[in-house]
Each structure stands twice: as structure tokens, then as C-alpha cells.
Amino acid sequence: MSTDDIAATDLPASKLGTQDYWDNIYQREQTAFNDIGDEGEVWFGEESEAKILEWLEDNLPPSPHLHILDLGTGNGHLLFELEEAGYEPQTLHGIDYSPSSISLAKSIAAERGIEGITFEERDITAALPEGEVGKYNFVVDKGTFDAISLNPEGAEVREVYADRVHALVKPGGYFLIVSCNWTEAELEQKLGREGFVRDSVIKFKSFEFGGVKGSEYSSIAFRKAEA
């Protein structure tokens, strides 16, 4: 893709693409949790998490040998849902570049009495730690790529993100993304790679406006070719 093509599909920069914005969000949610036990917002709603869980159970049922990574874990709600559905806590990992997010997720896990889920403060666009390349059977993103797409650095940081995700997934493993900013075709264009191709999709509610059909969210599962 040329630089002009990439620029043509950029989204306008927004505060939602900055770490300060998310730090403030999760600081407020941590305060609310401490004060009244409110665990915070479920991004994209519980229906989206239910669809992710259904897809995962169909393709990668619970096993002690799995490694599952939630990119931009937020309050950790998706991982708590997976644990409740029978996925062993030791197989579940959540990362987020906001320290407030990780603090909140750990607080909720402690309150729920859940041990074993790993929550780590980490930026997905930074260099991968040793041992992370090809580690995960399943990597999931529910809104993180959307936020990254609103970063002032635009296409450059998106390209780094795509490279990191591809590196994280184990051969034969999956990357599932849910987006509210990009269509299926755009996600495939921006995140697909040789040996990292569209496997399936999750369908969400559709709508029609001005004669144009659309969907509330777009979702693609990519599968990495076996080595």
C-alpha cells in the first residue's frame, strides 16, 4: 500500500488515542470501584463479549495448554468472563499501557477472589519481551486498535501494532479483533499479512441508513499459518 493510500484511510487524531485520556478514565473507575464497588464499563457491551466467548469455545475450548492474551484489557472484564466460562486463570493474560487500568483489573480480581490471571502494564507497540514471540494461541482486541487508530502518529503506529500482533500469535493460532471504526475489508487490509489471513467473522447487528447497510461493529478472526 502506498503512503497516499494509507493517508486516505487515516482517522482524525483524537484524545481517545492518547494514554492520558485512558489513564484518567481508569483512575475515575478505580475511585468508583473503591467507593461503591462499580467495576466500570464493558467496552462494546456484554453482547460482544458473549459473541467472543462463543467463537472461542467453538475454536479453542478450555485447555491448560492454552495461552490467551487480551490486548488493552481495561478493567479485565473479558478475562473474568473467560475464567467464569471454564478457561483456567493461568492461561489468561491481559496487558494495557495504562497503569490505572492494570491497577483496576487487579483490584477487581482480588475482590472476586480470582487468582492466576496475569495483568501487566505494557504498550503493545513497544518491543516485545523475551519469550513473547509466537507464544499465544489466541490474541483478542476489543477496541484497542480503534484507540491506536486515533493516535496522533496515525498510520505509523498502526503498522507497528500490526507487526507486533502478528509476532505474538503462535503458528496455527488466532487473532480476533472487534472494531467500531473500521469495516471488515479495512481490517483485513490493515492487519492481514502473508501467512496471516482471514479465517472467519463474527456478525453483529446490522442497520441501514440512507440506503447504505452497515454494522454496529466489525470483527475478523485471522489465523496464522502453521510453521
Secondary structure, DSSP 8 states (H G I E B T S, - for coil): --HHHHHHT-----GGGSHHHHHHHHHHHHHHHHHH------TTHHHHHHHHHHHHHHHS---TT--EEEET-TT-HHHHHHHHTT--GGGEEEEES-HHHHHHHHHHHHHHT--S-EEEE--TTS---TT-TT-EEEEEEESHHHHHHTSTTTHHHHHHHHHHHHHHEEEEEEEEEEESSS-HHHHHHHH-BTTEEEEEE----EEEETTEEEES-EEEEEEE---
